[in-house]
Amino acid sequence: MKKNNEENLKQELPQLQLNESAKERIHTTLLNHQPSPPSKKRSWKGSKWGSLVAAALGIFIFSLLTVYIISETEKEREQERYVQAEEEIQAVYEEMEGNLQSTEEGQMLNPIEESKVNLAQSSLKKVEASPDKEELTSLMREIEIYNQAVPQVNELQTQINDVNKTLSQSVFDKDLGEKISSLKKEVTNKLKKLGQLGNPSLKAFLSKHYTAQMDTLEKEFETYTALQEDVQDLKKMAVEQSVDAQEFEQKSEEVMSQVNRLENKKMAARIEKEINTAKAEFQELMAKAKSEAEEKAKAEAEENKRMEEERVAQKRRKEQASKSKEVNASGPVSKEKEESLDESSPEDELYPMEFTMTGPNGHTFKLSRDFSIYKIGKEYDDIARRYGARFYYTPNSDVSNVIIGRKIIATVSLVSAAKIEYKDLFIDLMTFRSKHYTREQFAALVDTVIQSGEPYKVEEGNSGELLKLENGTFIYHSW
């Protein structure tokens, strides 16, 4: 029967593994147990039966104590595993929270090392039964969602950074507006999907960073587009000189005030540079127009003066011719009358036989119209007269000039030159000088140089010629 009782106890109580602490407590309990002394009045049979009951009761009590001690030991172990899992998961979760808080706009989100995540997962699996396990499982799920989302989030950030970089450059893709619109839709869709995964911290981060970045990017693109149109208007005003200086300056300040409100400082600096370029161009062209107007007015005044002087000279020549006929009809001419007839005319005063000029470099040189010495000068002078000018040469030099009043408008030499406004005079002079071009041929060369902006150059051995337009001046060089 004792054997049967032991078998029943083994079936009812599972075989348990005891650690050293449990064994020590059981051993101590058994050593301190004091059994009751046996009754002398019992019979032998009663004594034997009592011993069996006492033995069974002892085994039962021993088993209960063992179960209790083992149960308490397992609880302690479970608690230790829970605490360890909690510490490791909490450390990883805090790292995730730290990454979300420290990552600024435009920066990449750092993932959590895979080894840390694996260690936290392993610790959680060891927690078998705990009322707080679900809380740790929830934290672990958020960590896993975070690590899965990081590559997708960083891909979006890379695209946003690329668009921002393009927007800051001097020339951008003509389809940039469509790219921004498409990227905004992609960001919205991805953030919606990621927000549904069950990580509140990640959802808040995505909403704060990426939605705001796209709104700013879209707004700045719209502002930039409007500013570009304003800058182009400024450039057009500068080139066409369609407004006065005060109105242009006011328009420039209005555009600049908008530029100062841009958050993208690279873009603002580039647009400011374009505005300053337009302002400089306006000032330069305005100064040039003023100078040209002054020169034109001066040339017109000189031409009017020359024409008036020629008109007076012509009138005096007619009067002298009339007096000469009267003198011839009346008899010989006296010496006094000859001197009177030889008086200089206004034309001679404007274009004397010889005079000196001082050039822009301070060099003084002599000019002469004595064609008895420089006979070919008469033919150049005939060409010059067709344009209201006169031809002068510098004695003992290969340099000659065509002059209106006291202004040199063309130079004839090995290197000849004339302003573009005297193109026809220049063509006639060079046609005569070159000898191997007709006027039509040389005029065609001039037109080609004007249209192409490229010089015309021909070289044959040690000789050649070069025709170019430089800073509004034709230059013809032959050697």
Buried (B, 14 or more C-beta within 10 A) or exposed (E): EEEEBEEEBEEEBEEBEBEEEBEEBBEEBEEEEEEEEEEEEEEEEEEEEBEEEEEBEEBBEBBEBBEEBBEEBBEEEBEEBBEBBBEBBEEBBEBBBEBBEEBEEEEEBBBBEEEBBEBBBEBBEEBEEBEEBEEBEEBBEBBBBBBEBBEBBBEBBEBBBEBBEBBBEEEBEEEBBEBBEEBBEBBEEBBEEBBEBEBEBBBEBBEEBBBEBBEBBBEBBEBBEEBEEBBEBBBEBBEEBEBEEEEBBEBBEEBBEBBEEBEBEEBBEBBBEBBEBBBEBBBEBBEEEEEEEEEEEEBEEBEEEBEEBBEEBEEBEEEBEEEEEEBEEEEEEEEEEEEEEEEEBBBEEBBEEEEEBEEEEEEEEBBBBEBEEBEEBEEBBEBBEEBBBBBBBBEEEEBBBBBBBEBBBBBBBEBBBBBEBBBBBBBBBBBBBBEEBEEEEBBEBBEEBEEEEEEBEEEEEEEEBBBBBEEEBBBBBBE
